[in-house]
């Protein structure tokens, strides 16, 4: 973080360093840690062939996915969770990480800016909890606007604590060509930390408000897509339909709809397909693998393969 935001204070050997971005563990790596290599192989096979996976394996993978929503991918958190450490629980480690983030915001920014940055970061769970998940400055504080808090968002993005998903208004060209800079969504860089901040635990995940579980699921998918090398865009067209994510895969523009359950009807995706006629679409949900009506069904636990 010090190098990222204090570059002007230090010399940097341009051209002599290969820069790698290290992310939290994705779901596949979480399965590795749980010694589920055979399950991974079956998931990959079903994804590639668009064939249903054995129902018992499907249910097992969904349960593991739900664990991942709560634990997330921070390596020391995963280690503590798997070891079932008694000295310090994984949730306490998540709290320590979040506290360290806040401390760094105070350390690496001026006093007035640090207050704005902390307030911006703290608003993310409530930003995602509303029906329209577009980031609204007014949810940070009354009278807030981009000219005051825009720098805080840029800082959080630059140091890797949040992910930004920009709005594009066209679905037939590369999404970066029609980006609307006035509308965007902000996700946390690790879904486990978002669950922690939202007070969601394994015991209440199923009963938790359906709308907010959708936010957790969407944050998880955003994490996976970024770790797979995609830039984040969502599409809102002139007729008001909104598709959760738009990616370019194998040089094709692919719309992605995200659902928390097996109920997969979506007016937005159908409207997008009717208007732009993509070669195919993806729907991420709790349903098993398949390919029907030119829509590739991807179970939530298989997002890492996109």
ZAVO-478787 format. One record per residue (C-alpha): residue number from 1; residue in three letters; x, y, z. Coordinates in pm, 1 decimal. Layout:
! ZAVO-478787
+-----+------+----------+----------+----------+
| seq | type |        x |        y |        z |
+-----+------+----------+----------+----------+
| NUM |  ALA |        X |        Y |        Z |
...
+-----+------+----------+----------+----------+
END
This chain:
! ZAVO-478787
+-----+------+----------+----------+----------+
| seq | type |        x |        y |        z |
+-----+------+----------+----------+----------+
|   1 |  UNK |      0.0 |      0.0 |      0.0 |
|   2 |  UNK |    283.4 |    236.5 |     79.8 |
|   3 |  UNK |    435.4 |    186.9 |   -265.6 |
|   4 |  UNK |     97.9 |    214.8 |   -437.1 |
|   5 |  UNK |     -2.3 |    551.6 |   -294.6 |
|   6 |  UNK |    338.0 |    709.5 |   -222.8 |
|   7 |  UNK |    499.5 |    639.0 |   -559.2 |
|   8 |  UNK |    614.7 |    999.6 |   -600.0 |
|   9 |  UNK |    826.6 |    973.1 |   -283.7 |
|  10 |  UNK |   1028.0 |    671.1 |   -396.1 |
|  11 |  UNK |   1225.7 |    573.8 |   -702.9 |
|  12 |  UNK |   1078.3 |    287.1 |   -902.1 |
|  13 |  UNK |   1280.2 |     70.7 |  -1144.1 |
|  14 |  UNK |   1052.6 |    107.4 |  -1446.7 |
|  15 |  UNK |   1098.3 |   -174.6 |  -1697.2 |
|  16 |  UNK |   1288.7 |   -393.7 |  -1451.1 |
|  17 |  UNK |   1002.3 |   -520.9 |  -1239.9 |
|  18 |  UNK |    719.0 |   -758.4 |  -1325.2 |
|  19 |  UNK |    412.8 |   -655.5 |  -1126.5 |
|  20 |  UNK |    172.0 |   -924.3 |  -1011.6 |
|  21 |  UNK |   -159.3 |   -861.9 |   -838.9 |
|  22 |  UNK |   -225.1 |  -1102.1 |   -551.9 |
|  23 |  UNK |   -592.2 |  -1155.8 |   -471.6 |
|  24 |  UNK |   -766.0 |  -1338.4 |   -188.4 |
|  25 |  UNK |   -821.5 |  -1709.0 |   -254.6 |
|  26 |  UNK |  -1093.6 |  -1778.5 |   -507.9 |
|  27 |  UNK |  -1342.6 |  -2060.5 |   -460.9 |
|  28 |  UNK |  -1128.7 |  -2314.3 |   -647.1 |
|  29 |  UNK |   -836.0 |  -2241.6 |   -416.4 |
|  30 |  UNK |  -1071.6 |  -2271.9 |   -120.2 |
|  31 |  UNK |  -1162.0 |  -2619.9 |   -246.8 |
|  32 |  UNK |   -791.5 |  -2702.5 |   -279.3 |
|  33 |  UNK |   -746.3 |  -2603.4 |     83.2 |
|  34 |  UNK |  -1032.3 |  -2837.8 |    175.1 |
|  35 |  UNK |   -872.5 |  -3119.3 |    -26.3 |
|  36 |  UNK |  -1160.1 |  -3137.0 |   -275.1 |
|  37 |  UNK |   -954.1 |  -3194.3 |   -590.5 |
|  38 |  UNK |  -1180.0 |  -3468.2 |   -725.5 |
|  39 |  UNK |  -1481.7 |  -3242.5 |   -685.5 |
|  40 |  UNK |  -1298.4 |  -2969.1 |   -875.9 |
|  41 |  UNK |  -1233.5 |  -3210.7 |  -1163.1 |
|  42 |  UNK |  -1601.7 |  -3303.3 |  -1183.2 |
|  43 |  UNK |  -1704.5 |  -2937.4 |  -1175.8 |
|  44 |  UNK |  -1465.1 |  -2855.7 |  -1460.0 |
|  45 |  UNK |  -1586.4 |  -3149.1 |  -1666.1 |
|  46 |  UNK |  -1951.7 |  -3047.4 |  -1630.6 |
|  47 |  UNK |  -1872.3 |  -2682.8 |  -1709.0 |
|  48 |  UNK |  -1688.5 |  -2769.9 |  -2029.4 |
|  49 |  UNK |  -1951.0 |  -3019.6 |  -2147.6 |
|  50 |  UNK |  -2260.7 |  -2829.8 |  -2028.4 |
|  51 |  UNK |  -2379.4 |  -3148.7 |  -1863.7 |
|  52 |  UNK |  -2537.0 |  -3180.8 |  -1520.1 |
|  53 |  UNK |  -2311.1 |  -3288.0 |  -1239.9 |
|  54 |  UNK |  -2415.4 |  -3569.2 |  -1006.1 |
|  55 |  UNK |  -2686.5 |  -3429.9 |   -776.3 |
|  56 |  UNK |  -2503.2 |  -3529.7 |   -458.6 |
|  57 |  UNK |  -2189.1 |  -3352.2 |   -579.4 |
|  58 |  UNK |  -2400.3 |  -3052.8 |   -678.7 |
|  59 |  UNK |  -2545.2 |  -3025.5 |   -328.4 |
|  60 |  UNK |  -2203.2 |  -3073.7 |   -169.0 |
|  61 |  UNK |  -2051.9 |  -2799.0 |   -384.4 |
|  62 |  UNK |  -2337.1 |  -2560.4 |   -300.9 |
|  63 |  UNK |  -2281.8 |  -2617.9 |     71.0 |
|  64 |  UNK |  -1911.0 |  -2548.8 |     30.4 |
|  65 |  UNK |  -1994.8 |  -2235.0 |   -166.3 |
|  66 |  UNK |  -2211.1 |  -2113.4 |    122.8 |
|  67 |  UNK |  -1916.6 |  -2170.7 |    357.5 |
|  68 |  UNK |  -1700.8 |  -1961.7 |    127.6 |
|  69 |  UNK |  -1948.6 |  -1671.8 |    135.3 |
|  70 |  UNK |  -1893.0 |  -1648.6 |    509.3 |
|  71 |  UNK |  -1522.0 |  -1729.2 |    530.3 |
|  72 |  UNK |  -1399.1 |  -1558.1 |    215.7 |
|  73 |  UNK |  -1052.8 |  -1593.7 |     73.1 |
|  74 |  UNK |   -812.7 |  -1411.8 |    304.6 |
|  75 |  UNK |   -545.8 |  -1682.6 |    352.8 |
|  76 |  UNK |   -502.3 |  -1647.5 |    729.8 |
|  77 |  UNK |   -880.7 |  -1649.8 |    775.3 |
|  78 |  UNK |   -915.0 |  -1968.2 |    568.7 |
|  79 |  UNK |   -631.9 |  -2129.7 |    762.0 |
|  80 |  UNK |   -794.1 |  -2048.0 |   1094.5 |
|  81 |  UNK |  -1133.9 |  -2170.0 |    972.9 |
|  82 |  UNK |   -999.7 |  -2502.7 |    848.6 |
|  83 |  UNK |   -797.6 |  -2563.7 |   1162.7 |
|  84 |  UNK |  -1096.2 |  -2465.0 |   1376.9 |
|  85 |  UNK |   -852.8 |  -2271.9 |   1592.0 |
|  86 |  UNK |   -971.2 |  -2209.5 |   1944.4 |
|  87 |  UNK |   -714.2 |  -1944.2 |   2035.6 |
|  88 |  UNK |   -851.7 |  -1696.7 |   1782.9 |
|  89 |  UNK |  -1155.2 |  -1764.8 |   1565.8 |
|  90 |  UNK |  -1163.6 |  -1683.2 |   1195.3 |
|  91 |  UNK |  -1427.9 |  -1414.4 |   1256.1 |
|  92 |  UNK |  -1195.6 |  -1242.5 |   1501.0 |
|  93 |  UNK |   -920.2 |  -1247.3 |   1240.4 |
|  94 |  UNK |  -1160.7 |  -1088.9 |    991.9 |
|  95 |  UNK |  -1227.8 |   -817.0 |   1248.6 |
|  96 |  UNK |   -853.8 |   -760.7 |   1291.1 |
|  97 |  UNK |   -807.3 |   -728.0 |    914.7 |
|  98 |  UNK |  -1090.7 |   -477.2 |    888.5 |
|  99 |  UNK |   -944.4 |   -279.1 |   1180.4 |
| 100 |  UNK |   -604.6 |   -280.3 |   1009.3 |
| 101 |  UNK |   -763.8 |   -144.2 |    692.4 |
| 102 |  UNK |   -916.2 |    143.8 |    887.6 |
| 103 |  UNK |   -581.4 |    210.8 |   1056.3 |
| 104 |  UNK |   -409.8 |    226.2 |    717.0 |
| 105 |  UNK |   -668.4 |    471.8 |    589.9 |
| 106 |  UNK |   -574.0 |    699.5 |    878.0 |
| 107 |  UNK |   -201.3 |    637.6 |    828.9 |
| 108 |  UNK |   -175.0 |    698.1 |    454.2 |
| 109 |  UNK |   -412.8 |    992.2 |    410.7 |
| 110 |  UNK |   -447.5 |   1339.6 |    557.5 |
| 111 |  UNK |   -676.3 |   1376.9 |    858.4 |
| 112 |  UNK |   -973.7 |   1524.9 |    672.0 |
| 113 |  UNK |   -933.2 |   1280.3 |    383.2 |
| 114 |  UNK |   -904.7 |    978.5 |    612.6 |
| 115 |  UNK |  -1242.7 |   1057.7 |    769.0 |
| 116 |  UNK |  -1402.2 |   1069.2 |    422.4 |
| 117 |  UNK |  -1229.4 |    747.4 |    313.6 |
| 118 |  UNK |  -1335.0 |    558.0 |    625.6 |
| 119 |  UNK |  -1693.1 |    681.4 |    590.5 |
| 120 |  UNK |  -1697.5 |    575.5 |    225.4 |
| 121 |  UNK |  -1567.5 |    227.6 |    307.0 |
| 122 |  UNK |  -1808.8 |    183.5 |    595.1 |
| 123 |  UNK |  -2104.0 |    266.7 |    368.0 |
| 124 |  UNK |  -2045.8 |    -24.7 |    128.1 |
| 125 |  UNK |  -2267.3 |   -284.9 |    303.2 |
| 126 |  UNK |  -2563.7 |    -45.3 |    305.4 |
| 127 |  UNK |  -2489.8 |     57.0 |    -54.5 |
| 128 |  UNK |  -2517.7 |   -306.2 |   -163.0 |
| 129 |  UNK |  -2812.6 |   -376.1 |     63.1 |
| 130 |  UNK |  -3057.7 |   -156.8 |   -125.8 |
| 131 |  UNK |  -3255.1 |   -272.7 |   -427.8 |
| 132 |  UNK |  -3068.1 |    -41.6 |   -662.4 |
| 133 |  UNK |  -2706.4 |   -126.5 |   -582.9 |
| 134 |  UNK |  -2567.0 |    174.9 |   -768.6 |
| 135 |  UNK |  -2330.7 |    370.7 |   -543.9 |
| 136 |  UNK |  -2497.9 |    678.4 |   -397.4 |
| 137 |  UNK |  -2287.9 |    947.4 |   -229.4 |
| 138 |  UNK |  -2587.3 |   1054.0 |    -21.8 |
| 139 |  UNK |  -2565.1 |    724.4 |    166.4 |
| 140 |  UNK |  -2225.5 |    826.6 |    304.6 |
| 141 |  UNK |  -2368.3 |   1141.2 |    459.3 |
| 142 |  UNK |  -2626.0 |   1405.4 |    382.3 |
| 143 |  UNK |  -2509.3 |   1644.0 |    112.5 |
| 144 |  UNK |  -2220.8 |   1421.1 |      0.7 |
| 145 |  UNK |  -2121.7 |   1442.9 |   -365.2 |
| 146 |  UNK |  -1852.9 |   1322.9 |   -604.0 |
| 147 |  UNK |  -1641.8 |   1637.8 |   -572.4 |
| 148 |  UNK |  -1603.1 |   1567.4 |   -199.9 |
| 149 |  UNK |  -1584.1 |   1187.4 |   -182.1 |
| 150 |  UNK |  -1458.3 |   1092.4 |   -529.5 |
| 151 |  UNK |  -1096.5 |   1099.5 |   -413.7 |
| 152 |  UNK |  -1178.1 |    855.1 |   -133.9 |
| 153 |  UNK |  -1326.7 |    606.7 |   -379.7 |
| 154 |  UNK |  -1021.7 |    638.6 |   -605.3 |
| 155 |  UNK |   -794.7 |    576.0 |   -304.7 |
| 156 |  UNK |   -984.9 |    260.8 |   -202.4 |
| 157 |  UNK |   -972.6 |    128.4 |   -559.2 |
| 158 |  UNK |   -603.5 |    211.0 |   -596.8 |
| 159 |  UNK |   -499.9 |     18.0 |   -286.4 |
| 160 |  UNK |   -719.1 |   -280.2 |   -373.9 |
| 161 |  UNK |   -972.2 |   -265.7 |    -91.0 |
| 162 |  UNK |  -1271.9 |   -228.2 |   -321.9 |
| 163 |  UNK |  -1371.7 |   -315.4 |   -677.5 |
| 164 |  UNK |  -1552.5 |    -75.4 |   -907.9 |
| 165 |  UNK |  -1814.6 |   -193.7 |  -1156.3 |
| 166 |  UNK |  -1889.5 |     72.2 |  -1419.6 |
| 167 |  UNK |  -2216.1 |    110.4 |  -1605.4 |
| 168 |  UNK |  -2221.7 |     64.0 |  -1981.5 |
| 169 |  UNK |  -2521.7 |    165.0 |  -2189.3 |
| 170 |  UNK |  -2466.8 |    -59.5 |  -2491.8 |
| 171 |  UNK |  -2462.5 |   -436.8 |  -2516.2 |
| 172 |  UNK |  -2339.2 |   -483.0 |  -2870.4 |
| 173 |  UNK |  -1991.9 |   -328.8 |  -2844.4 |
| 174 |  UNK |  -1700.5 |   -344.2 |  -2602.3 |
| 175 |  UNK |  -1839.6 |   -215.1 |  -2268.8 |
| 176 |  UNK |  -1559.4 |     37.5 |  -2218.3 |
| 177 |  UNK |  -1675.2 |    227.2 |  -2529.7 |
| 178 |  UNK |  -2003.1 |    338.2 |  -2372.2 |
| 179 |  UNK |  -1914.8 |    375.9 |  -2006.1 |
| 180 |  UNK |  -2125.6 |    612.8 |  -1799.4 |
| 181 |  UNK |  -1885.5 |    752.4 |  -1539.8 |
| 182 |  UNK |  -2170.8 |    894.7 |  -1332.3 |
| 183 |  UNK |  -2308.1 |    549.7 |  -1242.2 |
| 184 |  UNK |  -2117.4 |    260.6 |  -1086.2 |
| 185 |  UNK |  -2127.5 |     -4.0 |   -814.4 |
| 186 |  UNK |  -1865.6 |    -67.6 |   -546.7 |
| 187 |  UNK |  -1789.2 |   -414.3 |   -412.3 |
| 188 |  UNK |  -1556.4 |   -521.4 |   -133.9 |
| 189 |  UNK |  -1242.9 |   -707.1 |   -240.8 |
| 190 |  UNK |  -1329.4 |  -1011.7 |    -28.6 |
| 191 |  UNK |  -1679.6 |  -1153.0 |     16.8 |
| 192 |  UNK |  -1596.2 |  -1293.0 |    361.6 |
| 193 |  UNK |  -1513.1 |   -946.0 |    491.4 |
| 194 |  UNK |  -1841.1 |   -815.9 |    350.3 |
| 195 |  UNK |  -2030.8 |  -1093.7 |    527.5 |
| 196 |  UNK |  -1849.1 |  -1007.0 |    848.8 |
| 197 |  UNK |  -1935.8 |   -636.7 |    821.2 |
| 198 |  UNK |  -2295.5 |   -730.2 |    742.5 |
| 199 |  UNK |  -2318.9 |   -957.2 |   1049.8 |
| 200 |  UNK |  -2399.0 |  -1258.1 |    833.0 |
| 201 |  UNK |  -2288.1 |  -1592.8 |    974.0 |
| 202 |  UNK |  -2337.4 |  -1949.7 |    863.5 |
| 203 |  UNK |  -2637.2 |  -2000.3 |   1091.0 |
| 204 |  UNK |  -2836.2 |  -1706.0 |    955.1 |
| 205 |  UNK |  -2732.6 |  -1710.8 |    588.1 |
| 206 |  UNK |  -3036.2 |  -1908.3 |    474.3 |
| 207 |  UNK |  -3284.9 |  -1699.9 |    671.2 |
| 208 |  UNK |  -3121.2 |  -1366.2 |    598.8 |
| 209 |  UNK |  -3306.1 |  -1106.3 |    396.9 |
| 210 |  UNK |  -3330.4 |  -1232.8 |     37.5 |
| 211 |  UNK |  -3236.6 |   -895.0 |   -104.9 |
| 212 |  UNK |  -2915.9 |   -870.8 |     93.9 |
| 213 |  UNK |  -2817.2 |  -1229.2 |     19.6 |
| 214 |  UNK |  -2835.8 |  -1116.1 |   -341.9 |
| 215 |  UNK |  -2581.1 |   -846.2 |   -263.0 |
| 216 |  UNK |  -2344.4 |  -1098.8 |   -103.7 |
| 217 |  UNK |  -2381.7 |  -1327.6 |   -404.6 |
| 218 |  UNK |  -2318.2 |  -1044.6 |   -649.0 |
| 219 |  UNK |  -2007.7 |   -938.4 |   -454.7 |
| 220 |  UNK |  -1881.5 |  -1298.6 |   -469.2 |
| 221 |  UNK |  -1926.9 |  -1310.7 |   -848.1 |
| 222 |  UNK |  -1751.3 |   -974.8 |   -888.1 |
| 223 |  UNK |  -1453.8 |  -1106.6 |   -688.0 |
| 224 |  UNK |  -1435.1 |  -1420.1 |   -903.6 |
| 225 |  UNK |  -1456.9 |  -1229.7 |  -1234.4 |
| 226 |  UNK |  -1180.1 |   -987.9 |  -1138.0 |
| 227 |  UNK |   -958.6 |  -1277.4 |  -1028.2 |
| 228 |  UNK |  -1023.6 |  -1437.0 |  -1367.0 |
| 229 |  UNK |   -891.7 |  -1122.9 |  -1536.4 |
| 230 |  UNK |  -1215.4 |   -948.0 |  -1635.3 |
| 231 |  UNK |  -1294.0 |   -579.2 |  -1596.0 |
| 232 |  UNK |  -1625.1 |   -517.3 |  -1422.0 |
| 233 |  UNK |  -1918.6 |   -366.4 |  -1607.7 |
| 234 |  UNK |  -2292.7 |   -388.5 |  -1570.8 |
| 235 |  UNK |  -2532.1 |   -292.2 |  -1847.4 |
| 236 |  UNK |  -2830.0 |    -62.6 |  -1813.5 |
| 237 |  UNK |  -2995.6 |      5.8 |  -2146.5 |
| 238 |  UNK |  -3233.5 |    280.2 |  -2255.5 |
| 239 |  UNK |  -3538.4 |     60.7 |  -2192.2 |
| 240 |  UNK |  -3439.8 |     32.1 |  -1824.8 |
| 241 |  UNK |  -3326.5 |   -330.9 |  -1821.4 |
| 242 |  UNK |  -3014.4 |   -404.4 |  -1617.6 |
| 243 |  UNK |  -2785.2 |   -703.1 |  -1657.4 |
| 244 |  UNK |  -2555.1 |   -773.3 |  -1361.7 |
| 245 |  UNK |  -2229.0 |   -814.1 |  -1554.8 |
| 246 |  UNK |  -2101.7 |   -782.0 |  -1911.3 |
| 247 |  UNK |  -1776.0 |   -951.5 |  -2005.2 |
| 248 |  UNK |  -1574.6 |  -1017.3 |  -2318.6 |
| 249 |  UNK |  -1496.2 |  -1389.9 |  -2333.6 |
| 250 |  UNK |  -1325.5 |  -1546.7 |  -2633.9 |
| 251 |  UNK |  -1376.4 |  -1212.9 |  -2815.1 |
| 252 |  UNK |  -1752.9 |  -1237.1 |  -2761.1 |
| 253 |  UNK |  -1970.6 |  -1001.0 |  -2556.2 |
| 254 |  UNK |  -2141.1 |  -1215.9 |  -2293.3 |
| 255 |  UNK |  -2413.6 |  -1090.4 |  -2057.4 |
| 256 |  UNK |  -2421.8 |  -1252.7 |  -1713.0 |
| 257 |  UNK |  -2725.1 |  -1268.5 |  -1487.2 |
| 258 |  UNK |  -2672.6 |  -1359.1 |  -1118.6 |
| 259 |  UNK |  -2939.6 |  -1530.8 |   -908.5 |
| 260 |  UNK |  -2921.7 |  -1653.9 |   -549.2 |
| 261 |  UNK |  -3151.9 |  -1952.8 |   -598.5 |
| 262 |  UNK |  -3290.8 |  -2186.7 |   -864.5 |
| 263 |  UNK |  -3553.9 |  -1930.8 |   -964.5 |
| 264 |  UNK |  -3393.5 |  -1803.5 |  -1281.2 |
| 265 |  UNK |  -3659.6 |  -1606.5 |  -1466.4 |
| 266 |  UNK |  -3519.7 |  -1268.6 |  -1561.4 |
| 267 |  UNK |  -3690.9 |   -996.2 |  -1762.8 |
| 268 |  UNK |  -3366.2 |   -799.5 |  -1780.7 |
| 269 |  UNK |  -3161.7 |  -1077.6 |  -1938.0 |
| 270 |  UNK |  -3443.0 |  -1169.5 |  -2177.0 |
| 271 |  UNK |  -3475.3 |   -805.8 |  -2278.1 |
| 272 |  UNK |  -3099.3 |   -781.5 |  -2336.7 |
| 273 |  UNK |  -3100.0 |  -1098.2 |  -2548.7 |
| 274 |  UNK |  -3392.5 |   -973.8 |  -2755.0 |
| 275 |  UNK |  -3228.7 |   -636.5 |  -2818.2 |
| 276 |  UNK |  -2865.3 |   -735.1 |  -2878.4 |
| 277 |  UNK |  -2880.0 |  -1104.6 |  -2972.9 |
| 278 |  UNK |  -2549.8 |  -1214.8 |  -2811.8 |
| 279 |  UNK |  -2398.1 |  -1540.5 |  -2935.8 |
| 280 |  UNK |  -2491.3 |  -1686.1 |  -2597.1 |
| 281 |  UNK |  -2556.5 |  -1569.9 |  -2240.1 |
| 282 |  UNK |  -2473.6 |  -1696.3 |  -1891.6 |
| 283 |  UNK |  -2691.4 |  -1736.0 |  -1588.9 |
| 284 |  UNK |  -2519.7 |  -1798.0 |  -1254.9 |
| 285 |  UNK |  -2752.2 |  -1953.4 |   -998.3 |
| 286 |  UNK |  -2809.7 |  -2253.2 |   -771.4 |
| 287 |  UNK |  -2925.0 |  -2460.4 |  -1070.1 |
| 288 |  UNK |  -2717.9 |  -2745.3 |  -1207.7 |
| 289 |  UNK |  -2512.7 |  -2713.2 |  -1526.4 |
| 290 |  UNK |  -2688.5 |  -2698.9 |  -1860.7 |
| 291 |  UNK |  -2737.9 |  -2511.1 |  -2185.2 |
| 292 |  UNK |  -3089.1 |  -2418.3 |  -2289.5 |
| 293 |  UNK |  -3238.8 |  -2138.3 |  -2502.2 |
| 294 |  UNK |  -2885.4 |  -2024.9 |  -2577.6 |
| 295 |  UNK |  -2819.9 |  -1963.0 |  -2207.8 |
| 296 |  UNK |  -2533.4 |  -2141.2 |  -2034.2 |
| 297 |  UNK |  -2633.9 |  -2237.1 |  -1681.2 |
| 298 |  UNK |  -2341.1 |  -2201.5 |  -1439.6 |
| 299 |  UNK |  -2383.6 |  -2305.9 |  -1075.0 |
| 300 |  UNK |  -2264.1 |  -2044.9 |   -828.0 |
| 301 |  UNK |  -1974.7 |  -2265.4 |   -720.4 |
| 302 |  UNK |  -1841.2 |  -2285.6 |  -1079.6 |
| 303 |  UNK |  -1798.4 |  -1909.3 |  -1135.0 |
| 304 |  UNK |  -1420.7 |  -1947.3 |  -1112.0 |
| 305 |  UNK |  -1426.7 |  -2128.6 |  -1447.5 |
| 306 |  UNK |  -1569.6 |  -1834.9 |  -1642.2 |
+-----+------+----------+----------+----------+
END
